[in-house]
Amino acid sequence: QVQLVESGGGLVHAGGSLRLSCAASGSIFSIHVMGWYRQAPLKQRELVAVISDGTTNYGDSVKGRFTISRDNAKNTVYLQMNSLKPEDTAVYYCNAAGLDYGLEQYDYWGQGTQVTVSS
C-alpha cells in the first residue's frame, strides 16, 4: 500500500499564490511519475502537471503560471501556483505511480485538496 497525503489548499484571491504538497509513504520501491490533476464541479478530471525523471508536462491552461517540482529524498511533489484565476477553482488530486517492494506496479491517488480562487 502507498499513501499520499496532500496539503496546502485553501482560499485565495485572484492573482494570488498557493503551494500544494503531496508526500508519498508506504511500500515504495520506486516512484516513476508524480503529478497533479484537478476536478471542478460538473467537469472531468484534468491534468495539471506531472513530473518524471526531471521531465515536466503541464496542462495548457496552467503553463507559465504553475510549477511542479519534486524532492526525491522525501518522496514529495510540490505544485507552486501563481497568478491564480477563478477558473483554477477545483479539487486538486495528487497521483503517484511506480513499483512497490514486491516489484508490483502501483498507481495511487490522494484524497484531494480544495483550491478556491475568489474574483
N, C-alpha and C positions, 0 to 999 in steps of 0.2 A: 504494500500500500504506500502511496505517496500522498502527502498532504500539502496543499497550497493555501497559504494564509495571506490575504490581501489587506492592505491598509492605505490610508491617505485620501480616501474620497471625502466629499463634503460639498458645501455650498460656496460658490464664488461668484463675484460679479463678472460680467462680460469684460474681456481684456485682461483678466487676472490669470493666475497660475496655480497649478496643483501638481504634486508629485505623488504618484502611486508606487507602492512597493508590493512585491509578491515574493514570499520566502517559501521555498520547497524543502520538505523534510520527509524522512521515512526511508523506504527501501530503494535508495537511489544509487545505482552503479554509474550511470551517466545521464546527462541531460543533453539531448541533441538540439532542441529548439525550445525557446520560451517566448511567450508573446502575450499580447493583449487584444481582446476583442470587446465589442460593446453591443448592447441591445437597447434601443429606445422603445418606448411603448408602441405597440402595433407595428413594429418593424422587425426585420430579420436581423439576426446577429451578424455583425460585420467585422472585418479585420481592421484593427487599429495599427498595430505594429508587431513584427516578430524579429527575433534575433537568433542567429545560428552561426556558431564558429566565427563570430565577429561580423557577419554579414547581416545587414538590416533590410527590412522591407516595410513600407508604410502604405496605409490606405491613402487614396488620393486626397481625401478631404482633410487630412491632418498633416500632409507633407509641408515641411517648413515651419511648423508650429510645435509639433511633438517630437520628442527624442527618446528612443528606447536605449537602455544600457543594461549591462549585466555584470554582477560580481560572482564569478565562478566559485571563488572560495566560500562564499556564503550561500550559494545556490539561490541567489536572489536576482530578480529582474525589476527594473525601475522604468517608470514612464513619466518623463517630465513634460508637462502640458502647459504651454504658454499661449498667450493671445486667445484664451478660451472664448467660445461663442455659445449662444444659447442652444444651437443645434448640436453641440457636443454633449448635451444632457443625455445621460443614459446610465445603465448599469454596466460597469466595466468588469470583465472577467479575465482572469489570468489563466494561461494554458501552459502546460509543460509536457513534453514528450521525450522519451529516451528508453533506457534499459534499466530494469531493476536488478537486484542482486542475484536473481535467478536467471539473468540474461533474457528475461522476457520483456517485450515492448510494452510500454505503458503510455497512456495519453489521459491526463487528468485536467480537471477544471477546478478553479477556485469557486468560492461561494458567491462572489461578486461584490462590488463596492459601488455605491451610488455616487455619481457626479452630477451636480445640478448647477447650471450656469444661468444666472438671472440677467435679464436685459436692463 
